[in-house]
Structure formats: structure tokens, C-alpha cells
Amino acid sequence: MKFSEIVQKLAIHLPDSPVVSMGEDPEITGVAAVEEATVGSLSYIEGRKFADRIAVTAGTALILPMNPQLQQQASDRGIAWVATEEPRLLFAHAIALFYQPFRLPAGIHPSASIHPDATLGENLAIGAFVSIANGVKIANNVCIHANVTLYPHAEIGEGTVLHANCTIHERTRIGKRCTIHCGAVIGSEGFGFVPSRSGWVKMEQSGYTVLEDGVEVGCNSNIDRPAVGETRIGENTKIDNLVQIGHGCKIGKNCALAAQVGLAGGVQLGNNVILAGQVGVNNQVKVGDGVIATAKTGIHTDIAAGAVISGFPAIPNRLWLKTVALSYRLPEIYQSLKQLQRLLGSKSN
């Protein structure tokens, strides 16, 4: 489509009237990273540190920040552009103009096994070898890909997508417009065993797992149900691949958990928490609103709202950066200490 058409469609996502320079209004055939863009591609630049890429990109159009120097640089090269306060966010909307994920057509595959007691909404897409047990409730416009298993009395909200091979256990309630990716397991038994003189005694996991509206769960992630009460994932929270969420956890709204995050049982995360890759959180720990934990952080105690933390065990990020920088000087410091000890030893003799 023409660049002017794209700008018009994207304008609904802009808080103010966009700043645009398009020259001859080029035709755009797709989207690409700025380093990989070719003629016909639309890409974006987030800030001045990427300014050098404007000089070398082969792309036809750019989404730029509100920076006159970058805008002039693009204009000098004859690159069409639109400027906004959040270029990456606008680029995300631009991708959706050219690509939509595969969705099964409406209808029920003849190989699907659906219990007669299940309640099915309208306009469903149910793929091959799906298994839907008794008491399951599925709302309108749900898409269920091949080999998905829904245990008894699971509930799936309107517009939710369940990708191939995911498993939804009993006592699970999934809200509207959620996405569960391939191989994820929602509502499985929590790791509940009680020690006794004769060994471990299994504690039955009779609680519930609740995913509020807009939650997304990545491939091969697992969310456990508790012995009693519920495990709850707040609205619009996004969970990456290979994430373990233990029984009884409470996760707030708009959180983001990157790959290989692990939450022990009873963890509570506030709203807008970000946990980077391989962060681990200890049993019953409370993490306040807006906390950011960098990769591989180990959280063993409660964390106040707004903190940025790093390290194992977790400490404030700025302190962690100083300690890491100092660690590179440890050999030098050690040699200085040895010299000082020798000097002091010779004086004492």
C-alpha cells in the first residue's frame, strides 16, 4: 500500500497529528528491521544512538522519533518518514497491517472429541484431535488448534486462542482474549508434598487457576493450581516461553515475565512488574508494583515498589553494577594487598 495509506491507518494510534515527510508517496510492500530493510520496506529508528543506520538502510520508509536531526537525515536520503513519540510501538501496529497470525477457519474438525455435556459458544474453530471433557464451557469466537486437551469443567473466555498441544486442566478459568501457546500447561497440580516419618505424603491440589483477560502464556510454560485457594494471573500480563509459576502465586496486571523465570509457591507480584530471563523468586516473597529485576536475579526477600534490582541474592541495580565493575579489579587489588602485607611485615621485623 502507499505510505500515505499506512500513515492514515496508523494515525488512530497517535496521540497527536503525525509529522510526516513522504516526497512522492512511495509504495510499501512490507516491514523489516532497519538493518535488513530493502526497497519497499518500512522500518523504524528508536533514538539517536541508531542514527548511523539511517545512512546505510536500503529501506523506503521509516518511523522516527520526534528528533529534527534524524528527520532531516532521512529527508536528505529521500526516505519517507513519519515521526512519533514511540516509534517502536507504532511499528508494532504497522506490522499488523501486513501480517495476521494463522487462525483456523470456523468449524469443528471431525476428529475432535467433544463431550455432550460441554457448553460450546458460537463461531468456534476447533482443530483436529482436540479433546473437550465434560462440563467444559467455551465462549464465542474461541480458536482451539490441534491436539489441545481441556479437562473437566475448564472455562475458556471469548476470543481466546489455544495453540496446538497445550493442556488446560480442571479448575481452570481462562478469561477473554487470552493466548495460550504450544505445549503450555495451565492449572496442573502444584508441587505439594508433606514430609512424614514414612516419606512424602501427597497433598491434593484442590484449588483453582485463573487467568484474567488478555493474558498470554508462552510455549512450554507451566502455571500450577494450589492445594486450596487460587493461582491468579492479572489482566494483560505476558508470560514468555519456559516459565514456571508455582501454586498459589498472585501476579498483578500488565506484568512481563521473560523466558525461564521461576516463581516458587505463594509468590505475589504487584502490577507492572518486569522479570528478565532466568529470574528466580523464593517461596512466599512479595514484589511491589513496578519492580524491574534484571536477568538471573535471585529474589529471596520482599522487594519494595519501584525498585530496580540485580544479582544473586538481589541488591539494588546501581550497587550491583559497582560490585561487578570492582570484581574485574580483584586481581590488581589482591596484588596490592600482598605488597602492602610484605611492606608492613618488613617494617615490623
GIPEBEL-V514026 format. One line per field, one symbol per residue. ss: DSSP state (~ for helix, > for strand, _ for the rest). phi: phi as a letter, one per 30 degrees, with the letter a starting at -180 (. if undefined). A space follows every 50 residues. Layout:
ss = ???
phi = ???
This chain:
ss = _>~~~~~~~~~~~_____>>>_____>__>>_________>>>>___~~~ ~~~_______>>>>___~~~~~~~~~___>>>>___~~~~~~~~~~~~__ ______>>____>>____>>____>>____>>____>>____>>____>> ____>>____>>____>>___>>>____>>____>>>>>___>>>>__>> >>_____>>>>____>>____>>>>____>>>>____>>____>>____> >____>>____>>____>>____>>____>>____>>____>>____>>_ __>____>>>_>__>>~~~~~~~~~~~__~~~~~~~~~~~~~~~~~~~_
phi = .dedddddddedccdbddcbbbichddcclbadddcdbejccbbbdaddc eddddcdcdcbbccddbeddddddddcicdabcadbeddddeddeddcbb edbdddkcddddcbddddccdchdbbddidccddidbbddidcbddidcc deidbbdeidccdeidbcdeicbcddhdbcdeidbciddddcbcdbdckd cdcdccdbbbcdeidbbddhcbbdccdbibcbcdeidccddhcccddidb cddhdbcdeidbcddidbcddidbcdeidcbdeidccdeidbcdeidccc bdbdeidcbajbddbeedddddddddddceedddddddddddddddddd
